[in-house]
Amino acid sequence: MKRCFKKLSSDQGESLLETLVAIMIIAVTSTILLMYIRSAAAINNQATDAFALFSSEMIRAESRIPEGTSTVIMNGVSIDVNYSGSISDEAIHAYWRAP
C-alpha cells in the first residue's frame, strides 16, 4: 500500500512497461473493433444482395398477368406464389403462398 502512495506522489513519469501495456491494450481493443466493423459490412452486403434479389423477383412477378401463379426463386429455393393485381395500375394488390 505504501508503494502505491509513493508511486502516486512521485514526480517521475510512467515506466516503459506501463507504456507498453497501454499500447498493447489499445492494439487489442482496436483489433476487436475492426473485426466487428468487417462483420457488420459483410452482413450489410448480404442484406443488400438479398434485397436486390427480392426486388427483382417482385418486379418480375408484378409484370405478369393480372391474376395467376408464379414461381419466385430466392437463394436457390423456389416458392409458388398466387397473386392478384391489375395491369392498368401495374401493381400487385395481394399475394400469398400457393398451397
ABEGO torsion letter per residue (X at the ends): XAAAAAAAABABBBBAAAAAAAAAAAAAAAAAAAAAAAAAAAAAAAAAAAAAAAAAAAAAAAABBABEBBBBBBGGBBBBBBBBBBAAAGBBABBBBBX
